[in-house]
């Protein structure tokens, strides 16, 4: 009788880590922001899209579209944004998006 091994709960999760997702997000931001603007405000986990980068809602749609193209259906941005209240969207940080994406890909 052959048994199928069960995944070890202590084994590391597969998928990109937060640093890899931050790199992908930074690359996607270069399509949304002028390179000079992006260089003036480097992306960190604490960078806020609206308050620090002056992104408008259409910019967030473009950004999430680019990330959606990269990660596919595993990352459900419409559901993510629907779970947020307007003040949370306005205060949304790069770290929140990075953690969401990384969590979806685990």
Chimera marker file (.cmm) of the C-alpha trace (Angstrom):
<marker_set name="trace">
<marker id="1" x="0.000" y="0.000" z="0.000" r="1" g="1" b="0" radius="0.5"/>
<marker id="2" x="1.380" y="3.394" z="-1.012" r="1" g="1" b="0" radius="0.5"/>
<marker id="3" x="0.618" y="6.436" z="1.065" r="1" g="1" b="0" radius="0.5"/>
<marker id="4" x="0.776" y="10.000" z="-0.068" r="1" g="1" b="0" radius="0.5"/>
<marker id="5" x="2.915" y="12.153" z="2.195" r="1" g="1" b="0" radius="0.5"/>
<marker id="6" x="1.075" y="14.958" z="3.915" r="1" g="1" b="0" radius="0.5"/>
<marker id="7" x="2.545" y="18.444" z="3.765" r="1" g="1" b="0" radius="0.5"/>
<marker id="8" x="4.595" y="19.394" z="6.777" r="1" g="1" b="0" radius="0.5"/>
<marker id="9" x="2.927" y="22.349" z="8.495" r="1" g="1" b="0" radius="0.5"/>
<marker id="10" x="6.331" y="23.604" z="9.612" r="1" g="1" b="0" radius="0.5"/>
<marker id="11" x="7.685" y="23.613" z="6.056" r="1" g="1" b="0" radius="0.5"/>
<marker id="12" x="8.056" y="27.061" z="4.495" r="1" g="1" b="0" radius="0.5"/>
<marker id="13" x="5.178" y="28.202" z="2.343" r="1" g="1" b="0" radius="0.5"/>
<marker id="14" x="5.754" y="28.274" z="-1.395" r="1" g="1" b="0" radius="0.5"/>
<marker id="15" x="5.398" y="31.429" z="-3.384" r="1" g="1" b="0" radius="0.5"/>
<marker id="16" x="7.190" y="34.740" z="-3.456" r="1" g="1" b="0" radius="0.5"/>
<marker id="17" x="8.163" y="36.371" z="-0.204" r="1" g="1" b="0" radius="0.5"/>
<marker id="18" x="7.342" y="39.970" z="0.649" r="1" g="1" b="0" radius="0.5"/>
<marker id="19" x="10.649" y="41.263" z="-0.741" r="1" g="1" b="0" radius="0.5"/>
<marker id="20" x="9.915" y="39.673" z="-4.124" r="1" g="1" b="0" radius="0.5"/>
<marker id="21" x="6.400" y="41.111" z="-4.169" r="1" g="1" b="0" radius="0.5"/>
<marker id="22" x="7.769" y="44.552" z="-3.240" r="1" g="1" b="0" radius="0.5"/>
<marker id="23" x="10.185" y="44.319" z="-6.188" r="1" g="1" b="0" radius="0.5"/>
<marker id="24" x="7.325" y="43.381" z="-8.540" r="1" g="1" b="0" radius="0.5"/>
<marker id="25" x="5.199" y="46.228" z="-7.193" r="1" g="1" b="0" radius="0.5"/>
<marker id="26" x="8.086" y="48.669" z="-7.668" r="1" g="1" b="0" radius="0.5"/>
<marker id="27" x="8.471" y="47.504" z="-11.272" r="1" g="1" b="0" radius="0.5"/>
<marker id="28" x="4.739" y="47.941" z="-11.863" r="1" g="1" b="0" radius="0.5"/>
<marker id="29" x="4.869" y="51.424" z="-10.321" r="1" g="1" b="0" radius="0.5"/>
<marker id="30" x="7.334" y="52.472" z="-13.014" r="1" g="1" b="0" radius="0.5"/>
<marker id="31" x="4.462" y="52.102" z="-15.502" r="1" g="1" b="0" radius="0.5"/>
<marker id="32" x="2.198" y="54.273" z="-13.340" r="1" g="1" b="0" radius="0.5"/>
<marker id="33" x="4.531" y="57.002" z="-12.081" r="1" g="1" b="0" radius="0.5"/>
<marker id="34" x="7.113" y="59.095" z="-13.848" r="1" g="1" b="0" radius="0.5"/>
<marker id="35" x="10.583" y="57.660" z="-13.026" r="1" g="1" b="0" radius="0.5"/>
<marker id="36" x="11.638" y="60.987" z="-11.505" r="1" g="1" b="0" radius="0.5"/>
<marker id="37" x="8.628" y="60.915" z="-9.155" r="1" g="1" b="0" radius="0.5"/>
<marker id="38" x="9.319" y="57.293" z="-8.245" r="1" g="1" b="0" radius="0.5"/>
<marker id="39" x="12.952" y="58.102" z="-7.534" r="1" g="1" b="0" radius="0.5"/>
<marker id="40" x="11.949" y="61.073" z="-5.352" r="1" g="1" b="0" radius="0.5"/>
<marker id="41" x="9.800" y="58.841" z="-3.123" r="1" g="1" b="0" radius="0.5"/>
<marker id="42" x="11.312" y="55.360" z="-2.932" r="1" g="1" b="0" radius="0.5"/>
<marker id="43" x="8.837" y="52.603" z="-2.203" r="1" g="1" b="0" radius="0.5"/>
<marker id="44" x="9.021" y="51.124" z="1.254" r="1" g="1" b="0" radius="0.5"/>
<marker id="45" x="6.484" y="49.060" z="3.141" r="1" g="1" b="0" radius="0.5"/>
<marker id="46" x="5.345" y="52.298" z="4.845" r="1" g="1" b="0" radius="0.5"/>
<marker id="47" x="4.879" y="54.339" z="1.651" r="1" g="1" b="0" radius="0.5"/>
<marker id="48" x="1.240" y="55.340" z="1.192" r="1" g="1" b="0" radius="0.5"/>
<marker id="49" x="-0.154" y="55.383" z="-2.317" r="1" g="1" b="0" radius="0.5"/>
<marker id="50" x="-2.355" y="58.460" z="-1.998" r="1" g="1" b="0" radius="0.5"/>
<marker id="51" x="-0.634" y="60.526" z="0.683" r="1" g="1" b="0" radius="0.5"/>
<marker id="52" x="3.000" y="59.917" z="-0.311" r="1" g="1" b="0" radius="0.5"/>
<marker id="53" x="2.791" y="59.152" z="-4.035" r="1" g="1" b="0" radius="0.5"/>
<marker id="54" x="-0.288" y="61.247" z="-4.916" r="1" g="1" b="0" radius="0.5"/>
<marker id="55" x="-1.846" y="58.349" z="-6.812" r="1" g="1" b="0" radius="0.5"/>
<marker id="56" x="-5.405" y="58.749" z="-7.986" r="1" g="1" b="0" radius="0.5"/>
<marker id="57" x="-7.946" y="55.953" z="-8.106" r="1" g="1" b="0" radius="0.5"/>
<marker id="58" x="-7.266" y="55.312" z="-11.803" r="1" g="1" b="0" radius="0.5"/>
<marker id="59" x="-3.570" y="54.862" z="-10.960" r="1" g="1" b="0" radius="0.5"/>
<marker id="60" x="-4.483" y="52.227" z="-8.355" r="1" g="1" b="0" radius="0.5"/>
<marker id="61" x="-6.662" y="50.480" z="-10.926" r="1" g="1" b="0" radius="0.5"/>
<marker id="62" x="-3.764" y="50.471" z="-13.404" r="1" g="1" b="0" radius="0.5"/>
<marker id="63" x="-1.342" y="49.220" z="-10.762" r="1" g="1" b="0" radius="0.5"/>
<marker id="64" x="-3.604" y="46.408" z="-9.605" r="1" g="1" b="0" radius="0.5"/>
<marker id="65" x="-4.259" y="45.495" z="-13.246" r="1" g="1" b="0" radius="0.5"/>
<marker id="66" x="-0.533" y="45.135" z="-13.853" r="1" g="1" b="0" radius="0.5"/>
<marker id="67" x="-0.095" y="43.050" z="-10.709" r="1" g="1" b="0" radius="0.5"/>
<marker id="68" x="-3.164" y="41.018" z="-11.637" r="1" g="1" b="0" radius="0.5"/>
<marker id="69" x="-1.608" y="40.259" z="-15.027" r="1" g="1" b="0" radius="0.5"/>
<marker id="70" x="1.514" y="39.060" z="-13.272" r="1" g="1" b="0" radius="0.5"/>
<marker id="71" x="-0.131" y="36.931" z="-10.565" r="1" g="1" b="0" radius="0.5"/>
<marker id="72" x="-3.406" y="35.928" z="-12.214" r="1" g="1" b="0" radius="0.5"/>
<marker id="73" x="-6.551" y="34.855" z="-10.425" r="1" g="1" b="0" radius="0.5"/>
<marker id="74" x="-4.696" y="33.887" z="-7.265" r="1" g="1" b="0" radius="0.5"/>
<marker id="75" x="-4.779" y="37.544" z="-6.193" r="1" g="1" b="0" radius="0.5"/>
<marker id="76" x="-8.301" y="38.982" z="-6.060" r="1" g="1" b="0" radius="0.5"/>
<marker id="77" x="-7.830" y="42.756" z="-5.979" r="1" g="1" b="0" radius="0.5"/>
<marker id="78" x="-11.530" y="43.609" z="-6.393" r="1" g="1" b="0" radius="0.5"/>
<marker id="79" x="-12.314" y="41.560" z="-3.267" r="1" g="1" b="0" radius="0.5"/>
<marker id="80" x="-9.398" y="43.162" z="-1.413" r="1" g="1" b="0" radius="0.5"/>
<marker id="81" x="-10.556" y="46.705" z="-2.201" r="1" g="1" b="0" radius="0.5"/>
<marker id="82" x="-14.190" y="45.836" z="-1.484" r="1" g="1" b="0" radius="0.5"/>
<marker id="83" x="-13.135" y="44.816" z="2.025" r="1" g="1" b="0" radius="0.5"/>
<marker id="84" x="-11.748" y="48.301" z="2.718" r="1" g="1" b="0" radius="0.5"/>
<marker id="85" x="-13.571" y="51.448" z="3.787" r="1" g="1" b="0" radius="0.5"/>
<marker id="86" x="-12.790" y="54.695" z="1.927" r="1" g="1" b="0" radius="0.5"/>
<marker id="87" x="-10.434" y="56.028" z="4.662" r="1" g="1" b="0" radius="0.5"/>
<marker id="88" x="-8.541" y="52.715" z="4.540" r="1" g="1" b="0" radius="0.5"/>
<marker id="89" x="-8.141" y="52.997" z="0.769" r="1" g="1" b="0" radius="0.5"/>
<marker id="90" x="-6.916" y="56.575" z="1.108" r="1" g="1" b="0" radius="0.5"/>
<marker id="91" x="-4.374" y="55.477" z="3.740" r="1" g="1" b="0" radius="0.5"/>
<marker id="92" x="-3.392" y="52.278" z="1.909" r="1" g="1" b="0" radius="0.5"/>
<marker id="93" x="0.303" y="51.492" z="2.177" r="1" g="1" b="0" radius="0.5"/>
<marker id="94" x="2.616" y="49.537" z="-0.058" r="1" g="1" b="0" radius="0.5"/>
<marker id="95" x="3.119" y="47.088" z="2.818" r="1" g="1" b="0" radius="0.5"/>
<marker id="96" x="-0.589" y="46.303" z="3.011" r="1" g="1" b="0" radius="0.5"/>
<marker id="97" x="-0.701" y="45.422" z="-0.684" r="1" g="1" b="0" radius="0.5"/>
<marker id="98" x="2.559" y="43.461" z="-0.489" r="1" g="1" b="0" radius="0.5"/>
<marker id="99" x="1.319" y="41.416" z="2.489" r="1" g="1" b="0" radius="0.5"/>
<marker id="100" x="-2.016" y="40.772" z="0.773" r="1" g="1" b="0" radius="0.5"/>
<marker id="101" x="-0.377" y="39.559" z="-2.441" r="1" g="1" b="0" radius="0.5"/>
<marker id="102" x="2.209" y="37.429" z="-0.637" r="1" g="1" b="0" radius="0.5"/>
<marker id="103" x="-0.545" y="35.902" z="1.516" r="1" g="1" b="0" radius="0.5"/>
<marker id="104" x="-2.626" y="35.001" z="-1.543" r="1" g="1" b="0" radius="0.5"/>
<marker id="105" x="0.342" y="33.300" z="-3.170" r="1" g="1" b="0" radius="0.5"/>
<marker id="106" x="1.230" y="31.063" z="-0.233" r="1" g="1" b="0" radius="0.5"/>
<link id1="1" id2="2" r="1" g="1" b="0" radius="0.2"/>
<link id1="2" id2="3" r="1" g="1" b="0" radius="0.2"/>
<link id1="3" id2="4" r="1" g="1" b="0" radius="0.2"/>
<link id1="4" id2="5" r="1" g="1" b="0" radius="0.2"/>
<link id1="5" id2="6" r="1" g="1" b="0" radius="0.2"/>
<link id1="6" id2="7" r="1" g="1" b="0" radius="0.2"/>
<link id1="7" id2="8" r="1" g="1" b="0" radius="0.2"/>
<link id1="8" id2="9" r="1" g="1" b="0" radius="0.2"/>
<link id1="9" id2="10" r="1" g="1" b="0" radius="0.2"/>
<link id1="10" id2="11" r="1" g="1" b="0" radius="0.2"/>
<link id1="11" id2="12" r="1" g="1" b="0" radius="0.2"/>
<link id1="12" id2="13" r="1" g="1" b="0" radius="0.2"/>
<link id1="13" id2="14" r="1" g="1" b="0" radius="0.2"/>
<link id1="14" id2="15" r="1" g="1" b="0" radius="0.2"/>
<link id1="15" id2="16" r="1" g="1" b="0" radius="0.2"/>
<link id1="16" id2="17" r="1" g="1" b="0" radius="0.2"/>
<link id1="17" id2="18" r="1" g="1" b="0" radius="0.2"/>
<link id1="18" id2="19" r="1" g="1" b="0" radius="0.2"/>
<link id1="19" id2="20" r="1" g="1" b="0" radius="0.2"/>
<link id1="20" id2="21" r="1" g="1" b="0" radius="0.2"/>
<link id1="21" id2="22" r="1" g="1" b="0" radius="0.2"/>
<link id1="22" id2="23" r="1" g="1" b="0" radius="0.2"/>
<link id1="23" id2="24" r="1" g="1" b="0" radius="0.2"/>
<link id1="24" id2="25" r="1" g="1" b="0" radius="0.2"/>
<link id1="25" id2="26" r="1" g="1" b="0" radius="0.2"/>
<link id1="26" id2="27" r="1" g="1" b="0" radius="0.2"/>
<link id1="27" id2="28" r="1" g="1" b="0" radius="0.2"/>
<link id1="28" id2="29" r="1" g="1" b="0" radius="0.2"/>
<link id1="29" id2="30" r="1" g="1" b="0" radius="0.2"/>
<link id1="30" id2="31" r="1" g="1" b="0" radius="0.2"/>
<link id1="31" id2="32" r="1" g="1" b="0" radius="0.2"/>
<link id1="32" id2="33" r="1" g="1" b="0" radius="0.2"/>
<link id1="33" id2="34" r="1" g="1" b="0" radius="0.2"/>
<link id1="34" id2="35" r="1" g="1" b="0" radius="0.2"/>
<link id1="35" id2="36" r="1" g="1" b="0" radius="0.2"/>
<link id1="36" id2="37" r="1" g="1" b="0" radius="0.2"/>
<link id1="37" id2="38" r="1" g="1" b="0" radius="0.2"/>
<link id1="38" id2="39" r="1" g="1" b="0" radius="0.2"/>
<link id1="39" id2="40" r="1" g="1" b="0" radius="0.2"/>
<link id1="40" id2="41" r="1" g="1" b="0" radius="0.2"/>
<link id1="41" id2="42" r="1" g="1" b="0" radius="0.2"/>
<link id1="42" id2="43" r="1" g="1" b="0" radius="0.2"/>
<link id1="43" id2="44" r="1" g="1" b="0" radius="0.2"/>
<link id1="44" id2="45" r="1" g="1" b="0" radius="0.2"/>
<link id1="45" id2="46" r="1" g="1" b="0" radius="0.2"/>
<link id1="46" id2="47" r="1" g="1" b="0" radius="0.2"/>
<link id1="47" id2="48" r="1" g="1" b="0" radius="0.2"/>
<link id1="48" id2="49" r="1" g="1" b="0" radius="0.2"/>
<link id1="49" id2="50" r="1" g="1" b="0" radius="0.2"/>
<link id1="50" id2="51" r="1" g="1" b="0" radius="0.2"/>
<link id1="51" id2="52" r="1" g="1" b="0" radius="0.2"/>
<link id1="52" id2="53" r="1" g="1" b="0" radius="0.2"/>
<link id1="53" id2="54" r="1" g="1" b="0" radius="0.2"/>
<link id1="54" id2="55" r="1" g="1" b="0" radius="0.2"/>
<link id1="55" id2="56" r="1" g="1" b="0" radius="0.2"/>
<link id1="56" id2="57" r="1" g="1" b="0" radius="0.2"/>
<link id1="57" id2="58" r="1" g="1" b="0" radius="0.2"/>
<link id1="58" id2="59" r="1" g="1" b="0" radius="0.2"/>
<link id1="59" id2="60" r="1" g="1" b="0" radius="0.2"/>
<link id1="60" id2="61" r="1" g="1" b="0" radius="0.2"/>
<link id1="61" id2="62" r="1" g="1" b="0" radius="0.2"/>
<link id1="62" id2="63" r="1" g="1" b="0" radius="0.2"/>
<link id1="63" id2="64" r="1" g="1" b="0" radius="0.2"/>
<link id1="64" id2="65" r="1" g="1" b="0" radius="0.2"/>
<link id1="65" id2="66" r="1" g="1" b="0" radius="0.2"/>
<link id1="66" id2="67" r="1" g="1" b="0" radius="0.2"/>
<link id1="67" id2="68" r="1" g="1" b="0" radius="0.2"/>
<link id1="68" id2="69" r="1" g="1" b="0" radius="0.2"/>
<link id1="69" id2="70" r="1" g="1" b="0" radius="0.2"/>
<link id1="70" id2="71" r="1" g="1" b="0" radius="0.2"/>
<link id1="71" id2="72" r="1" g="1" b="0" radius="0.2"/>
<link id1="72" id2="73" r="1" g="1" b="0" radius="0.2"/>
<link id1="73" id2="74" r="1" g="1" b="0" radius="0.2"/>
<link id1="74" id2="75" r="1" g="1" b="0" radius="0.2"/>
<link id1="75" id2="76" r="1" g="1" b="0" radius="0.2"/>
<link id1="76" id2="77" r="1" g="1" b="0" radius="0.2"/>
<link id1="77" id2="78" r="1" g="1" b="0" radius="0.2"/>
<link id1="78" id2="79" r="1" g="1" b="0" radius="0.2"/>
<link id1="79" id2="80" r="1" g="1" b="0" radius="0.2"/>
<link id1="80" id2="81" r="1" g="1" b="0" radius="0.2"/>
<link id1="81" id2="82" r="1" g="1" b="0" radius="0.2"/>
<link id1="82" id2="83" r="1" g="1" b="0" radius="0.2"/>
<link id1="83" id2="84" r="1" g="1" b="0" radius="0.2"/>
<link id1="84" id2="85" r="1" g="1" b="0" radius="0.2"/>
<link id1="85" id2="86" r="1" g="1" b="0" radius="0.2"/>
<link id1="86" id2="87" r="1" g="1" b="0" radius="0.2"/>
<link id1="87" id2="88" r="1" g="1" b="0" radius="0.2"/>
<link id1="88" id2="89" r="1" g="1" b="0" radius="0.2"/>
<link id1="89" id2="90" r="1" g="1" b="0" radius="0.2"/>
<link id1="90" id2="91" r="1" g="1" b="0" radius="0.2"/>
<link id1="91" id2="92" r="1" g="1" b="0" radius="0.2"/>
<link id1="92" id2="93" r="1" g="1" b="0" radius="0.2"/>
<link id1="93" id2="94" r="1" g="1" b="0" radius="0.2"/>
<link id1="94" id2="95" r="1" g="1" b="0" radius="0.2"/>
<link id1="95" id2="96" r="1" g="1" b="0" radius="0.2"/>
<link id1="96" id2="97" r="1" g="1" b="0" radius="0.2"/>
<link id1="97" id2="98" r="1" g="1" b="0" radius="0.2"/>
<link id1="98" id2="99" r="1" g="1" b="0" radius="0.2"/>
<link id1="99" id2="100" r="1" g="1" b="0" radius="0.2"/>
<link id1="100" id2="101" r="1" g="1" b="0" radius="0.2"/>
<link id1="101" id2="102" r="1" g="1" b="0" radius="0.2"/>
<link id1="102" id2="103" r="1" g="1" b="0" radius="0.2"/>
<link id1="103" id2="104" r="1" g="1" b="0" radius="0.2"/>
<link id1="104" id2="105" r="1" g="1" b="0" radius="0.2"/>
<link id1="105" id2="106" r="1" g="1" b="0" radius="0.2"/>
</marker_set>
